[in-house]
Amino acid sequence: MKRCEHCNVDVNTNHGTCPLCFGTLTEVNNKPGLDPFKEKEDVVENKSKQILFKLFLYLSIIAVGVCVIINLMTEPLPLWSLIVAIGVLYCWVLIYHTIISKRSIFEKLFLQIGIIVGLLFVCEWVSGGEKWMVDYAMPSISMAVMLVLFVLAQTLKYHKGLLAFFIMTFILTLISGILLLCKVPTFNLLNIITICAGVTALVGMIMFKGSVLKKEFSKKFHV
């Protein structure tokens, strides 16, 4: 790329003179020049995204608002409109944090677990609090997450995420243990299976991947 100081323009040519004023061109760094058409396309695309974002946000607010009004006008309890509100929130989290975000797969999975568990707790409360959440849903989710994390760690050879896998498995196992100690569930079998699976996974990781865990722990927490 060459530049004409007189015309103050960049010229992509092999000639030594400016095609406008026939002055002498000087060499400049080979940086790509600005494409006005590309810039215009980017501006149009950004405006389209903003309009789409505002449209979905507007529809989300309208949907939740209508459901709350109908809920309060017909039967104030149970508040089934909370399920709609959390479901809409989950959709936004799913789009922006899970699909668009460039965070690690373990961070995405952790947030998904939190949102789903919260939604199920609200559903249980709205349905009358029959404890199906802690008896069946929570341990089933925990076992499914452990299985997914194990498959990801093995198939993707994701050593950098091994510490996150270990911590998440420990947390899920600890939750089931606390529920059993506090005698919260009325059906204990699934929580017992979750604890056994979690302890097995933790012991296996310590035995076979202990050095990797130690290295990642030192890097993460600077110890």
KOLPANU-221693 format. One record per residue: x, y, z of N, C-alpha, C in turn; residue in three letters. Coordinates in steps of 0.1 Angstrom, whole numbers, padded with zeros to 4 digits, always signed. Layout:
N
XYZXYZXYZALA;...
! end
This chain:
223
+0008-0012+0000+0000+0000+0000+0009+0013+0000MET;+0005+0022-0009+0013+0035-0009+0003+0047-0006LYS;+0009+0058-0002+0002+0069+0002+0006+0082-0005ARG;-0004+0090-0009-0002+0103-0015-0004+0113-0005CYS;+0007+0120-0001+0006+0130+0010-0002+0143+0005GLU;-0002+0145-0008-0009+0157-0013-0024+0155-0013HIS;-0028+0143-0018-0042+0140-0018-0048+0134-0005CYS;-0038+0130+0004-0042+0124+0017-0050+0111+0015ASN;-0046+0103+0005-0053+0090+0003-0043+0079+0002VAL;-0048+0067+0005-0040+0055+0003-0043+0049-0011ASP;-0033+0044-0018-0035+0039-0031-0028+0025-0032VAL;-0036+0015-0036-0031+0002-0037-0026+0000-0052ASN;-0014+0003-0054-0008+0003-0068+0007+0000-0067THR;+0012-0005-0078+0026-0007-0079+0034+0004-0085ASN;+0026+0014-0090+0032+0026-0096+0038+0036-0086HIS;+0047+0045-0090+0053+0054-0080+0046+0067-0080GLY;+0036+0069-0088+0029+0083-0089+0014+0081-0086THR;+0008+0092-0080-0006+0092-0077-0014+0093-0089CYS;-0025+0085-0091-0033+0086-0103-0042+0099-0103PRO;-0042+0106-0092-0050+0118-0092-0042+0131-0095LEU;-0031+0132-0087-0023+0144-0089-0010+0142-0095CYS;-0007+0129-0098+0006+0125-0104+0018+0128-0095PHE;+0015+0130-0082+0026+0133-0073+0033+0120-0069GLY;+0044+0121-0061+0051+0109-0057+0045+0102-0045THR;+0043+0089-0047+0037+0081-0036+0048+0076-0026LEU;+0044+0075-0014+0054+0070-0004+0048+0056+0002THR;+0057+0047+0005+0054+0034+0010+0048+0036+0025GLU;+0038+0028+0028+0032+0028+0041+0031+0013+0045VAL;+0028+0011+0058+0027-0002+0063+0016-0009+0056ASN;+0017-0022+0054+0007-0030+0047-0005-0033+0056ASN;-0011-0023+0060-0023-0025+0068-0035-0024+0059LYS;-0045-0033+0061-0057-0032+0052-0064-0019+0054PRO;-0068-0013+0043-0075-0001+0044-0089-0003+0048GLY;-0095+0008+0053-0109+0007+0057-0119+0006+0045LEU;-0127-0004+0047-0137-0006+0036-0150+0000+0040ASP;-0154+0011+0034-0166+0018+0038-0179+0010+0037PRO;-0179+0001+0027-0190-0008+0025-0191-0018+0036PHE;-0180-0023+0040-0180-0033+0051-0184-0026+0064LYS;-0179-0014+0066-0183-0007+0078-0198-0004+0079GLU;-0204-0001+0067-0218+0002+0066-0226-0011+0069LYS;-0221-0023+0064-0228-0035+0067-0227-0039+0081GLU;-0216-0036+0088-0215-0038+0102-0224-0030+0110ASP;-0226-0017+0106-0235-0008+0113-0249-0013+0112VAL;-0253-0017+0100-0267-0022+0097-0269-0035+0105VAL;-0259-0044+0106-0260-0056+0113-0262-0054+0128GLU;-0254-0044+0133-0255-0041+0148-0269-0035+0151ASN;-0274-0027+0142-0287-0021+0144-0298-0031+0144LYS;-0296-0041+0135-0306-0052+0134-0306-0060+0147SER;-0294-0063+0152-0293-0071+0164-0299-0063+0176LYS;-0297-0050+0177-0303-0042+0187-0318-0042+0187GLN;-0323-0041+0175-0338-0041+0173-0344-0054+0177ILE;-0337-0065+0173-0341-0079+0176-0341-0081+0191LEU;-0330-0076+0197-0329-0077+0212-0340-0070+0219PHE;-0343-0058+0215-0354-0050+0221-0367-0057+0219LYS;-0369-0062+0207-0382-0069+0204-0384-0081+0213LEU;-0374-0090+0215-0375-0101+0223-0376-0097+0238PHE;-0369-0087+0242-0371-0082+0256-0385-0077+0258LEU;-0390-0069+0249-0404-0064+0250-0414-0076+0251TYR;-0412-0086+0242-0422-0097+0242-0420-0105+0255LEU;-0408-0106+0260-0406-0113+0273-0413-0106+0284SER;-0412-0093+0285-0418-0085+0295-0433-0086+0294ILE;-0439-0085+0282-0453-0086+0280-0458-0100+0284ILE;-0451-0110+0280-0456-0124+0283-0456-0126+0299ALA;-0445-0122+0306-0445-0124+0320-0456-0115+0327VAL;-0457-0102+0322-0467-0094+0328-0481-0099+0326GLY;-0484-0104+0315-0498-0109+0312-0501-0121+0321VAL;-0491-0130+0322-0492-0142+0331-0494-0138+0345CYS;-0487-0128+0350-0488-0124+0364-0502-0118+0366VAL;-0507-0110+0357-0520-0104+0359-0531-0114+0359ILE;-0530-0124+0349-0540-0134+0349-0540-0143+0361ILE;-0528-0146+0366-0526-0154+0378-0533-0147+0390ASN;-0530-0134+0392-0536-0127+0403-0551-0124+0402LEU;-0556-0123+0390-0570-0121+0388-0578-0133+0390MET;-0573-0145+0386-0580-0157+0386-0579-0164+0400THR;-0566-0167+0403-0563-0174+0416-0549-0170+0420GLU;-0549-0162+0430-0536-0157+0435-0526-0168+0439PRO;-0531-0178+0445-0522-0190+0448-0528-0202+0442LEU;-0520-0211+0436-0505-0210+0436-0500-0200+0425PRO;-0488-0194+0427-0483-0185+0418-0476-0192+0406LEU;-0484-0197+0397-0478-0204+0386-0471-0195+0376TRP;-0474-0182+0377-0467-0172+0368-0452-0171+0371SER;-0448-0175+0383-0434-0176+0386-0426-0185+0377LEU;-0433-0196+0374-0427-0206+0365-0425-0200+0351ILE;-0434-0192+0347-0433-0186+0334-0421-0176+0334VAL;-0421-0168+0345-0410-0158+0346-0396-0165+0347ALA;-0395-0175+0354-0382-0182+0355-0378-0189+0342ILE;-0389-0194+0335-0387-0200+0322-0382-0190+0312GLY;-0387-0178+0312-0383-0168+0303-0368-0164+0306VAL;-0365-0163+0319-0352-0159+0323-0342-0170+0319LEU;-0346-0183+0320-0338-0194+0316-0335-0193+0301TYR;-0345-0189+0293-0342-0188+0278-0332-0177+0275CYS;-0332-0166+0283-0322-0156+0281-0308-0160+0285TRP;-0308-0167+0296-0295-0173+0300-0290-0183+0290VAL;-0299-0191+0285-0295-0202+0276-0289-0195+0263LEU;-0295-0184+0258-0290-0178+0246-0277-0171+0248ILE;-0277-0162+0258-0265-0153+0260-0253-0160+0267TYR;-0256-0168+0277-0245-0174+0284-0240-0187+0279HIS;-0249-0195+0273-0246-0208+0269-0243-0209+0254THR;-0251-0203+0246-0249-0204+0231-0239-0193+0226ILE;-0241-0181+0230-0233-0170+0225-0219-0169+0232ILE;-0220-0170+0245-0208-0168+0254-0197-0178+0250SER;-0184-0173+0252-0172-0181+0249-0166-0187+0262LYS;-0174-0188+0273-0170-0193+0285-0167-0208+0284ARG;-0161-0214+0293-0158-0228+0293-0170-0236+0294SER;-0170-0249+0289-0182-0257+0289-0186-0261+0303ILE;-0176-0261+0313-0179-0264+0327-0187-0253+0333PHE;-0183-0240+0330-0190-0229+0336-0204-0228+0330GLU;-0206-0231+0318-0219-0231+0312-0228-0241+0318LYS;-0222-0253+0320-0230-0264+0326-0233-0261+0340LEU;-0224-0255+0348-0227-0252+0362-0239-0242+0363PHE;-0239-0232+0354-0250-0222+0355-0263-0229+0350LEU;-0262-0238+0340-0274-0245+0336-0280-0253+0348GLN;-0272-0259+0355-0277-0267+0367-0284-0258+0377ILE;-0278-0247+0380-0284-0237+0389-0297-0233+0385GLY;-0298-0229+0372-0311-0224+0367-0322-0235+0367ILE;-0318-0247+0362-0328-0258+0362-0333-0262+0376ILE;-0323-0263+0385-0327-0266+0399-0336-0256+0405VAL;-0333-0243+0403-0341-0232+0408-0355-0233+0402GLY;-0356-0236+0389-0369-0237+0382-0377-0249+0388LEU;-0370-0260+0390-0377-0272+0396-0382-0269+0410LEU;-0374-0262+0418-0378-0259+0432-0391-0250+0431PHE;-0391-0241+0422-0403-0232+0421-0415-0241+0417VAL;-0413-0250+0407-0424-0259+0403-0429-0267+0414CYS;-0420-0272+0423-0424-0280+0434-0432-0272+0444GLU;-0427-0260+0447-0435-0251+0456-0449-0248+0451TRP;-0449-0245+0438-0462-0242+0432-0472-0254+0432VAL;-0466-0266+0430-0474-0278+0430-0478-0283+0444SER;-0474-0276+0454-0478-0280+0468-0467-0286+0477GLY;-0455-0286+0472-0443-0290+0480-0444-0305+0484GLY;-0445-0314+0474-0445-0328+0477-0431-0335+0478GLU;-0421-0327+0478-0407-0331+0480-0402-0341+0468LYS;-0408-0340+0457-0403-0348+0446-0390-0342+0440TRP;-0388-0330+0444-0375-0323+0439-0363-0330+0446MET;-0363-0331+0459-0352-0336+0466-0351-0351+0466VAL;-0363-0358+0464-0364-0372+0463-0359-0378+0450ASP;-0363-0371+0439-0361-0377+0426-0353-0368+0416TYR;-0358-0356+0415-0352-0347+0405-0338-0343+0408ALA;-0335-0338+0420-0321-0334+0423-0311-0345+0422MET;-0313-0357+0428-0303-0367+0426-0301-0372+0412PRO;-0312-0372+0404-0312-0376+0390-0304-0366+0382SER;-0306-0353+0384-0298-0343+0378-0283-0344+0381ILE;-0280-0346+0394-0267-0348+0398-0260-0359+0391SER;-0266-0371+0391-0260-0382+0384-0258-0380+0369MET;-0268-0373+0363-0267-0370+0349-0255-0361+0346ALA;-0253-0351+0355-0243-0341+0353-0229-0348+0355VAL;-0228-0356+0365-0215-0364+0367-0212-0372+0355MET;-0222-0379+0349-0219-0387+0337-0215-0378+0326LEU;-0221-0367+0323-0217-0358+0312-0203-0353+0314VAL;-0200-0349+0327-0187-0343+0329-0176-0354+0328LEU;-0179-0366+0332-0170-0377+0330-0167-0380+0315PHE;-0178-0380+0307-0176-0383+0293-0168-0372+0286VAL;-0171-0359+0290-0164-0348+0284-0149-0348+0288LEU;-0146-0352+0301-0132-0352+0305-0125-0363+0298ALA;-0131-0374+0295-0124-0385+0288-0123-0383+0273GLN;-0134-0379+0267-0134-0378+0252-0127-0366+0247THR;-0128-0355+0254-0121-0343+0250-0107-0341+0255LEU;-0104-0350+0265-0090-0349+0271-0089-0335+0277LYS;-0099-0330+0284-0099-0316+0288-0093-0315+0302TYR;-0080-0316+0302-0073-0316+0315-0074-0303+0322HIS;-0075-0292+0315-0077-0279+0321-0090-0278+0329LYS;-0100-0286+0325-0113-0285+0331-0114-0296+0342GLY;-0104-0304+0344-0105-0315+0354-0107-0310+0368LEU;-0101-0299+0372-0104-0293+0385-0118-0289+0387LEU;-0124-0282+0376-0138-0278+0377-0147-0291+0378ALA;-0143-0301+0371-0151-0314+0372-0150-0319+0386PHE;-0138-0319+0392-0137-0324+0406-0145-0316+0415PHE;-0144-0302+0414-0151-0293+0423-0166-0295+0422ILE;-0171-0296+0409-0185-0297+0407-0191-0311+0412MET;-0183-0321+0410-0187-0334+0415-0187-0334+0430THR;-0177-0328+0437-0177-0327+0451-0189-0319+0457PHE;-0193-0308+0450-0204-0300+0454-0217-0308+0453ILE;-0219-0315+0442-0232-0323+0440-0232-0335+0450LEU;-0221-0341+0453-0221-0352+0463-0223-0347+0477THR;-0218-0335+0480-0220-0329+0493-0234-0325+0495LEU;-0241-0320+0485-0255-0316+0486-0264-0328+0489ILE;-0261-0339+0482-0269-0351+0485-0266-0356+0499SER;-0254-0355+0504-0250-0360+0517-0257-0351+0528GLY;-0257-0338+0526-0264-0329+0535-0279-0331+0536ILE;-0285-0334+0524-0299-0337+0524-0302-0349+0532LEU;-0294-0360+0531-0296-0372+0538-0294-0370+0553LEU;-0283-0363+0557-0280-0360+0571-0292-0352+0578LEU;-0297-0343+0570-0308-0335+0575-0322-0342+0574CYS;-0322-0354+0569-0334-0362+0567-0345-0354+0559LYS;-0340-0347+0549-0350-0340+0540-0357-0349+0531VAL;-0351-0358+0524-0358-0367+0514-0366-0377+0522PRO;-0377-0381+0516-0385-0392+0521-0382-0405+0514THR;-0375-0404+0502-0371-0415+0494-0356-0414+0492PHE;-0348-0422+0499-0333-0420+0500-0325-0427+0489ASN;-0331-0436+0482-0323-0445+0473-0314-0437+0463LEU;-0321-0428+0456-0314-0420+0445-0303-0411+0451LEU;-0305-0405+0463-0295-0397+0469-0283-0406+0473ASN;-0286-0418+0478-0275-0427+0482-0267-0431+0470ILE;-0274-0434+0459-0267-0438+0446-0258-0426+0442ILE;-0263-0414+0443-0256-0402+0439-0243-0400+0447THR;-0244-0403+0460-0232-0402+0469-0222-0412+0465ILE;-0227-0424+0463-0217-0435+0459-0210-0432+0446CYS;-0218-0427+0436-0212-0424+0423-0202-0412+0425ALA;-0206-0402+0433-0197-0391+0434-0184-0394+0442GLY;-0185-0402+0452-0173-0406+0460-0164-0415+0451VAL;-0170-0424+0443-0162-0432+0434-0155-0423+0424THR;-0162-0413+0418-0155-0405+0408-0144-0396+0415ALA;-0147-0391+0427-0136-0383+0433-0124-0391+0437LEU;-0126-0403+0442-0115-0412+0446-0107-0416+0433VAL;-0114-0419+0422-0108-0422+0410-0099-0411+0404GLY;-0105-0399+0405-0097-0387+0400-0085-0385+0408MET;-0086-0386+0421-0074-0384+0430-0063-0395+0427ILE;-0068-0407+0425-0058-0418+0423-0051-0417+0409MET;-0059-0415+0399-0054-0415+0385-0050-0402+0379PHE;-0056-0391+0385-0053-0378+0379-0048-0368+0390LYS;-0042-0374+0401-0039-0365+0412-0028-0355+0409GLY;-0019-0358+0401-0008-0348+0397-0014-0337+0389SER;-0023-0340+0379-0030-0330+0371-0038-0321+0380VAL;-0046-0327+0389-0054-0319+0398-0046-0310+0407LEU;-0034-0315+0412-0026-0307+0420-0020-0295+0412LYS;-0016-0298+0400-0010-0287+0391-0021-0277+0388LYS;-0033-0281+0384-0044-0271+0381-0048-0264+0394GLU;-0048-0270+0405-0051-0263+0418-0041-0252+0421PHE;-0029-0255+0419-0018-0246+0422-0019-0234+0412SER;-0022-0236+0399-0023-0226+0390-0035-0217+0392LYS;-0046-0223+0396-0059-0216+0398-0059-0208+0411LYS;-0053-0213+0421-0054-0206+0434-0040-0200+0438PHE;-0030-0202+0430-0017-0196+0432-0011-0200+0445HIS;-0011-0214+0447-0005-0219+0460+0006-0229+0456VAL;
! end
